[in-house]
């Protein structure tokens, strides 16, 4: 039996620091929304919406479609960490905060974890296997 890819994703996601989960959820919502009002959403609100979206009950094929969307956008986010760090740095500098060297290191660490998760539990073969069960 293949590990539930939604569960694998949520275990990885929930292992991240709260500030990083909020940032990723916010970037996902902003990049995937069709509602311009979502751009004013706080990171806290984005995390609540993102978590509800991922964990809402659905047929397996629809869960896989959601995970493919997440995989695609998170892959895009992690592809260019310099962009993410600049983007989030600009967002936080308006608050009077700057991204620390620790936060930058955490993004790099997270990107490596994401690559492994994406290759293993969220790869096409794993998703097809889970769908076929």
Backbone as a chain_set.jsonl record, in Angstrom:
{"seq": "XXXXXXXXXXXXXXXXXXXXXXXXXXXXXXXXXXXXXXXXXXXXXXXXXXXXXXXXXXXXXXXXXXXXXXXXXXXXXXXXXXXXXXXXXXXXXXXXXXXXXXXXXXXXXXXXXXXXXXXXXXXXXXXXXXXXX", "coords": {"N": [[0.842, -1.182, 0.0], [0.582, 2.171, -0.879], [1.885, 5.155, 0.551], [-0.345, 7.643, 1.582], [-0.397, 10.398, -0.434], [-1.334, 12.969, 0.149], [-1.327, 12.996, 2.929], [1.426, 12.61, 3.333], [2.371, 15.017, 2.232], [1.145, 16.885, 3.987], [2.339, 16.17, 6.413], [5.004, 16.869, 5.913], [4.651, 19.627, 5.369], [3.535, 20.573, 7.795], [5.718, 20.206, 9.412], [7.312, 22.335, 9.03], [8.487, 25.588, 10.151], [6.127, 27.845, 11.646], [6.072, 30.488, 10.558], [7.09, 30.003, 8.03], [5.287, 28.221, 6.875], [3.1, 29.903, 6.749], [4.048, 31.818, 4.916], [4.459, 30.242, 2.574], [1.841, 29.34, 2.129], [0.566, 31.774, 1.683], [1.897, 32.668, -0.668], [1.089, 30.606, -2.394], [-1.74, 30.962, -2.456], [-1.936, 33.599, -3.491], [-0.763, 33.212, -5.985], [-2.509, 31.471, -7.198], [-5.108, 32.344, -7.079], [-8.249, 33.626, -8.309], [-9.446, 35.776, -7.484], [-9.095, 39.066, -6.873], [-9.23, 40.301, -4.407], [-8.031, 38.598, -2.65], [-5.375, 39.237, -2.559], [-5.013, 41.013, -0.534], [-5.137, 39.518, 1.676], [-4.087, 38.289, 4.851], [-1.089, 36.58, 5.942], [-1.712, 34.752, 7.895], [-4.453, 34.268, 7.477], [-4.243, 33.191, 4.916], [-2.893, 30.801, 5.436], [-4.831, 29.41, 6.908], [-6.847, 29.13, 4.955], [-5.466, 27.717, 2.944], [-4.764, 25.302, 4.274], [-7.324, 24.304, 4.848], [-8.217, 23.924, 2.242], [-6.448, 21.926, 1.24], [-6.964, 19.801, 2.975], [-9.646, 19.239, 2.676], [-12.352, 16.983, 2.218], [-12.43, 14.755, -0.556], [-12.713, 13.074, -3.763], [-10.256, 10.642, -4.785], [-9.025, 11.19, -7.305], [-9.501, 13.925, -7.579], [-8.144, 14.869, -5.333], [-5.563, 14.29, -6.112], [-5.364, 16.035, -8.275], [-5.412, 18.477, -6.896], [-3.03, 18.191, -5.427], [-1.201, 18.101, -7.535], [-1.402, 20.708, -8.428], [-0.413, 22.074, -6.183], [2.145, 20.929, -6.122], [3.176, 21.893, -8.509], [3.121, 24.756, -8.188], [4.579, 25.093, -5.767], [6.958, 23.938, -6.592], [7.697, 25.801, -8.508], [8.058, 28.031, -6.852], [10.2, 27.164, -5.215], [12.131, 26.826, -7.118], [13.548, 29.163, -7.719], [15.071, 30.421, -5.327], [16.29, 32.816, -4.636], [14.594, 34.757, -5.703], [12.279, 34.298, -4.144], [13.243, 34.912, -1.604], [13.908, 37.611, -1.957], [11.353, 38.613, -2.577], [9.824, 37.969, -0.262], [11.44, 39.246, 1.557], [11.085, 41.941, 0.838], [8.394, 42.174, 1.442], [8.449, 41.796, 4.228], [10.154, 43.844, 4.962], [8.616, 46.069, 4.777], [7.256, 45.89, 7.093], [9.124, 46.63, 8.832], [10.816, 44.647, 9.468], [13.446, 42.439, 8.608], [14.451, 39.73, 6.519], [16.186, 37.28, 8.147], [19.514, 35.836, 8.346], [19.204, 33.29, 9.276], [16.557, 32.706, 8.489], [16.854, 32.746, 5.725], [18.611, 30.576, 5.41], [16.864, 28.593, 6.305], [14.983, 28.571, 4.249], [16.521, 27.518, 2.155], [17.13, 24.997, 3.195], [14.54, 23.947, 3.384], [13.848, 23.877, 0.69], [15.468, 21.801, -0.23], [14.364, 19.66, 1.186], [11.838, 19.721, 0.033], [12.419, 18.987, -2.625], [13.102, 16.289, -2.291], [10.688, 15.221, -1.24], [8.969, 15.78, -3.367], [10.107, 14.232, -5.386], [9.787, 11.666, -4.366], [7.254, 10.906, -2.645], [5.408, 12.592, -3.949], [5.8, 12.258, -6.583], [5.115, 11.395, -10.044], [4.865, 8.577, -10.423], [4.323, 7.639, -7.814], [1.914, 8.976, -7.292], [0.253, 7.908, -9.316], [0.282, 5.231, -8.543], [-0.974, 5.371, -6.022], [-3.488, 6.283, -6.799], [-4.387, 4.091, -8.227], [-4.887, 2.189, -6.287]], "CA": [[0.0, 0.0, 0.0], [1.346, 3.4, -1.029], [1.577, 6.196, 1.521], [-1.264, 8.676, 1.105], [0.437, 11.559, -0.761], [-1.845, 14.14, 0.862], [-0.799, 12.869, 4.288], [2.874, 12.859, 3.253], [2.549, 16.455, 2.035], [0.784, 17.62, 5.196], [3.369, 15.913, 7.431], [6.138, 17.725, 5.568], [4.245, 21.024, 5.513], [3.378, 20.882, 9.22], [7.017, 20.156, 10.083], [7.976, 23.617, 8.797], [8.147, 26.628, 11.118], [4.859, 28.527, 11.373], [6.268, 31.63, 9.652], [7.332, 29.527, 6.676], [4.004, 27.699, 6.385], [2.28, 31.065, 6.388], [4.598, 32.407, 3.683], [4.16, 29.355, 1.453], [0.392, 29.37, 1.896], [0.253, 33.077, 1.093], [2.368, 32.663, -2.053], [0.222, 29.703, -3.15], [-3.046, 31.602, -2.653], [-1.769, 34.75, -4.385], [-0.425, 32.745, -7.327], [-3.543, 30.613, -7.78], [-6.44, 32.91, -6.921], [-8.882, 34.386, -9.373], [-10.106, 36.859, -6.772], [-8.075, 40.072, -6.554], [-9.313, 40.647, -2.982], [-7.149, 37.698, -1.906], [-4.051, 39.84, -2.435], [-4.982, 41.738, 0.735], [-5.243, 38.525, 2.741], [-2.905, 38.149, 5.699], [-0.476, 35.256, 5.869], [-2.465, 33.89, 8.812], [-5.668, 33.878, 6.752], [-3.834, 32.336, 3.8], [-2.589, 29.48, 5.981], [-6.108, 28.761, 7.229], [-7.516, 28.769, 3.704], [-4.669, 26.691, 2.275], [-4.913, 24.052, 5.02], [-8.691, 23.831, 4.615], [-8.277, 23.461, 0.848], [-5.711, 20.673, 1.087], [-7.534, 18.741, 3.794], [-11.081, 19.037, 2.457], [-12.636, 15.654, 1.657], [-12.62, 14.755, -2.01], [-12.338, 11.832, -4.433], [-8.801, 10.547, -4.981], [-8.578, 11.875, -8.53], [-9.519, 15.369, -7.299], [-7.037, 15.124, -4.392], [-4.336, 14.301, -6.912], [-5.359, 17.297, -9.032], [-4.981, 19.525, -5.949], [-1.608, 18.0, -5.134], [-0.444, 18.505, -8.719], [-1.374, 22.172, -8.403], [0.536, 22.442, -5.123], [3.475, 20.518, -6.578], [3.597, 22.811, -9.564], [3.402, 26.094, -7.662], [5.685, 25.022, -4.814], [8.152, 23.715, -7.405], [8.033, 27.096, -9.093], [8.557, 28.869, -5.754], [11.51, 26.69, -4.774], [13.071, 26.837, -8.236], [14.383, 30.362, -7.635], [15.012, 30.869, -3.939], [16.667, 34.229, -4.549], [13.372, 35.515, -5.943], [11.419, 34.153, -2.964], [13.85, 35.647, -0.49], [13.718, 39.042, -2.254], [9.921, 38.9, -2.492], [9.422, 37.952, 1.146], [12.214, 40.293, 2.225], [10.403, 43.21, 0.569], [7.141, 42.152, 2.206], [8.75, 41.959, 5.643], [10.822, 45.115, 5.212], [7.565, 47.077, 4.978], [6.877, 45.762, 8.499], [10.275, 47.023, 9.636], [11.597, 43.439, 9.723], [14.191, 41.935, 7.457], [14.694, 38.301, 6.595], [17.471, 37.014, 8.778], [20.343, 34.795, 7.729], [18.567, 32.028, 9.67], [15.394, 32.495, 7.63], [17.371, 32.414, 4.401], [19.092, 29.194, 5.507], [15.687, 27.726, 6.425], [14.398, 28.43, 2.908], [17.376, 26.603, 1.402], [16.899, 23.68, 3.797], [13.189, 23.56, 3.002], [13.871, 23.568, -0.745], [16.051, 20.466, -0.37], [13.346, 18.722, 1.665], [10.786, 19.704, -0.975], [12.89, 18.201, -3.767], [12.994, 14.875, -1.93], [9.262, 14.888, -1.152], [8.42, 15.842, -4.725], [10.633, 13.093, -6.148], [9.331, 10.401, -3.789], [5.825, 10.774, -2.344], [4.561, 13.374, -4.846], [6.187, 11.986, -7.966], [4.049, 10.831, -10.877], [4.707, 7.138, -10.171], [3.661, 7.478, -6.51], [0.53, 9.437, -7.421], [-0.473, 6.911, -10.11], [0.148, 4.03, -7.71], [-1.988, 5.654, -4.999], [-4.784, 6.371, -7.482], [-4.775, 2.754, -8.678], [-5.223, 1.317, -5.138]], "C": [[0.885, 1.244, 0.0], [0.919, 4.407, 0.039], [0.676, 7.24, 0.88], [-0.451, 9.945, 0.822], [-0.038, 12.845, -0.081], [-1.325, 14.154, 2.299], [0.699, 13.153, 4.309], [3.143, 14.353, 3.092], [2.27, 17.206, 3.329], [1.787, 17.373, 6.328], [4.588, 16.798, 7.167], [5.791, 19.19, 5.846], [4.15, 21.416, 6.986], [4.682, 20.807, 10.0], [7.791, 21.472, 9.924], [7.619, 24.606, 9.906], [6.88, 27.375, 10.681], [5.034, 29.675, 10.379], [6.465, 31.173, 8.21], [6.065, 28.918, 6.07], [3.105, 28.847, 5.948], [2.754, 31.69, 5.074], [4.27, 31.557, 2.468], [2.67, 29.366, 1.114], [-0.009, 30.674, 1.222], [0.675, 33.116, -0.385], [1.488, 31.763, -2.92], [-1.119, 30.379, -3.466], [-2.927, 32.742, -3.661], [-1.517, 34.295, -5.822], [-1.555, 31.954, -7.986], [-4.946, 31.217, -7.73], [-6.942, 33.578, -8.193], [-9.596, 35.599, -8.791], [-9.05, 37.878, -6.323], [-8.123, 40.506, -5.089], [-8.385, 39.776, -2.136], [-5.746, 38.273, -1.735], [-3.9, 40.599, -1.121], [-5.049, 40.797, 1.94], [-3.954, 38.487, 3.556], [-2.335, 36.741, 5.533], [-1.207, 34.274, 6.776], [-3.742, 33.386, 8.133], [-5.34, 32.93, 5.611], [-3.543, 30.922, 4.293], [-3.878, 28.73, 6.31], [-6.813, 28.286, 5.964], [-6.78, 27.626, 2.996], [-4.848, 25.33, 2.956], [-6.306, 23.459, 4.808], [-8.833, 23.266, 3.199], [-7.632, 22.086, 0.703], [-6.397, 19.531, 1.822], [-9.025, 18.515, 3.58], [-11.306, 17.682, 1.788], [-12.925, 15.738, 0.16], [-12.28, 13.365, -2.545], [-10.834, 11.838, -4.687], [-8.318, 11.313, -6.206], [-8.538, 13.39, -8.312], [-8.422, 15.742, -6.298], [-5.718, 15.198, -5.159], [-4.246, 15.582, -7.728], [-4.917, 18.45, -8.133], [-3.498, 19.414, -5.672], [-0.736, 18.359, -6.33], [-0.343, 20.022, -8.811], [-0.368, 22.668, -7.365], [1.954, 22.116, -5.567], [4.022, 21.487, -7.616], [3.979, 24.179, -9.002], [4.54, 26.091, -6.644], [6.999, 24.773, -5.564], [8.639, 25.001, -8.039], [8.645, 28.018, -8.037], [9.977, 28.457, -5.377], [12.553, 26.69, -5.876], [14.044, 28.013, -8.138], [14.278, 30.951, -6.235], [15.404, 32.334, -3.783], [15.451, 35.124, -4.748], [12.472, 35.483, -4.711], [11.955, 34.985, -1.814], [13.714, 37.153, -0.709], [12.257, 39.446, -2.073], [9.469, 38.977, -1.033], [10.194, 38.996, 1.936], [11.573, 41.652, 2.038], [9.113, 43.298, 1.364], [7.415, 42.423, 3.685], [9.445, 43.285, 5.946], [9.791, 46.237, 5.373], [7.051, 47.037, 6.406], [7.995, 46.257, 9.417], [11.146, 45.835, 9.998], [12.336, 43.052, 8.451], [14.335, 40.429, 7.619], [16.092, 38.075, 7.145], [18.253, 35.969, 7.999], [19.769, 33.428, 8.076], [17.394, 31.71, 8.764], [15.828, 32.105, 6.223], [17.86, 30.968, 4.375], [17.91, 28.225, 5.576], [15.015, 27.533, 5.069], [15.204, 27.452, 2.068], [17.158, 25.172, 1.896], [15.547, 23.124, 3.357], [13.133, 23.158, 1.525], [14.447, 22.177, -0.98], [15.061, 19.389, 0.093], [12.227, 18.585, 0.632], [11.186, 18.848, -2.182], [12.76, 16.71, -3.5], [11.533, 14.444, -1.882], [8.641, 14.816, -2.537], [8.874, 14.636, -5.548], [10.064, 11.765, -5.658], [7.803, 10.336, -3.683], [4.907, 11.54, -3.291], [4.942, 13.211, -6.31], [5.042, 11.334, -8.731], [3.803, 9.356, -10.58], [3.963, 6.895, -8.854], [2.187, 7.899, -6.594], [-0.307, 8.444, -8.225], [-0.727, 5.65, -9.285], [-0.948, 4.225, -6.667], [-3.375, 5.722, -5.626], [-5.292, 4.983, -7.862], [-5.184, 1.832, -7.534], [-6.72, 1.214, -4.942]], "O": [[1.825, 1.348, 0.789], [-0.259, 4.498, 0.385], [0.921, 7.668, -0.248], [0.129, 10.514, 1.747], [0.775, 13.715, 0.232], [-0.931, 15.2, 2.816], [1.189, 13.853, 5.196], [4.038, 14.897, 3.739], [3.056, 18.064, 3.732], [2.054, 18.277, 7.12], [5.137, 17.401, 8.09], [6.563, 19.902, 6.488], [4.635, 22.477, 7.377], [4.754, 21.291, 11.129], [8.797, 21.694, 10.598], [6.567, 24.481, 10.532], [6.609, 27.512, 9.488], [4.231, 29.821, 9.457], [6.059, 31.863, 7.276], [5.805, 29.087, 4.879], [2.437, 28.775, 4.916], [1.939, 32.047, 4.223], [3.849, 32.086, 1.439], [2.293, 29.398, -0.058], [-0.825, 30.68, 0.3], [-0.095, 33.544, -1.245], [1.174, 32.117, -4.056], [-1.572, 30.366, -4.61], [-3.735, 32.838, -4.586], [-2.0, 34.918, -6.766], [-1.557, 31.784, -9.205], [-5.88, 30.645, -8.293], [-6.163, 34.029, -9.033], [-10.262, 36.35, -9.505], [-8.207, 37.568, -5.481], [-7.134, 41.035, -4.581], [-7.998, 40.166, -1.034], [-5.006, 37.839, -0.852], [-2.783, 40.806, -0.647], [-5.021, 41.243, 3.087], [-2.861, 38.637, 3.009], [-3.011, 35.835, 5.047], [-1.307, 33.09, 6.455], [-4.064, 32.2, 8.216], [-6.074, 31.973, 5.363], [-3.909, 29.949, 3.633], [-3.995, 27.54, 6.017], [-7.318, 27.164, 5.914], [-7.406, 26.685, 2.509], [-5.062, 24.322, 2.283], [-6.448, 22.252, 4.61], [-9.493, 22.248, 2.993], [-8.218, 21.184, 0.103], [-6.406, 18.402, 1.332], [-9.613, 17.666, 4.251], [-10.548, 17.282, 0.904], [-13.576, 16.668, -0.316], [-11.634, 12.573, -1.858], [-10.215, 12.897, -4.792], [-7.305, 12.01, -6.143], [-7.635, 14.062, -8.81], [-7.834, 16.818, -6.404], [-4.873, 16.052, -4.891], [-3.165, 16.157, -7.859], [-4.138, 19.304, -8.556], [-2.782, 20.416, -5.678], [0.367, 18.875, -6.15], [0.686, 20.556, -9.225], [0.426, 23.569, -7.636], [2.861, 22.932, -5.408], [5.199, 21.847, -7.588], [5.05, 24.7, -9.314], [5.378, 26.992, -6.655], [8.033, 25.338, -5.208], [9.84, 25.263, -8.101], [9.633, 28.703, -8.301], [10.856, 29.307, -5.236], [13.745, 26.565, -5.594], [15.228, 27.869, -8.44], [13.491, 31.867, -5.992], [14.901, 33.019, -2.891], [15.289, 36.126, -4.052], [11.961, 36.518, -4.284], [11.201, 35.68, -1.133], [13.439, 37.895, 0.234], [11.959, 40.489, -1.491], [8.811, 39.935, -0.627], [9.661, 39.573, 2.884], [11.519, 42.443, 2.98], [8.771, 44.353, 1.897], [6.693, 43.191, 4.321], [9.341, 43.797, 7.06], [10.065, 47.24, 6.031], [6.479, 48.013, 6.891], [7.83, 46.298, 10.636], [12.111, 45.98, 10.748], [11.871, 43.327, 7.345], [14.34, 39.918, 8.739], [17.064, 38.636, 6.639], [17.72, 35.305, 7.11], [19.838, 32.504, 7.266], [17.246, 30.573, 8.316], [15.227, 31.226, 5.606], [17.565, 30.223, 3.441], [17.952, 27.154, 4.971], [14.528, 26.442, 4.773], [14.629, 26.64, 1.343], [17.017, 24.249, 1.094], [15.441, 21.951, 2.999], [12.444, 22.204, 1.163], [13.96, 21.448, -1.844], [14.939, 18.338, -0.536], [11.73, 17.487, 0.381], [10.377, 18.076, -2.694], [12.355, 15.951, -4.38], [11.182, 13.401, -2.433], [7.88, 13.897, -2.84], [8.093, 14.085, -6.324], [9.879, 10.839, -6.449], [7.144, 9.765, -4.552], [3.738, 11.179, -3.429], [4.458, 13.946, -7.171], [4.115, 10.788, -8.133], [2.652, 8.928, -10.494], [3.077, 6.043, -8.789], [1.319, 7.24, -6.023], [-1.45, 8.164, -7.863], [-1.815, 5.077, -9.326], [-1.766, 3.329, -6.456], [-4.343, 5.255, -5.025], [-6.496, 4.73, -7.821], [-5.778, 0.784, -7.785], [-7.178, 0.527, -4.029]]}, "num_chains": 1, "name": "protein.A"}
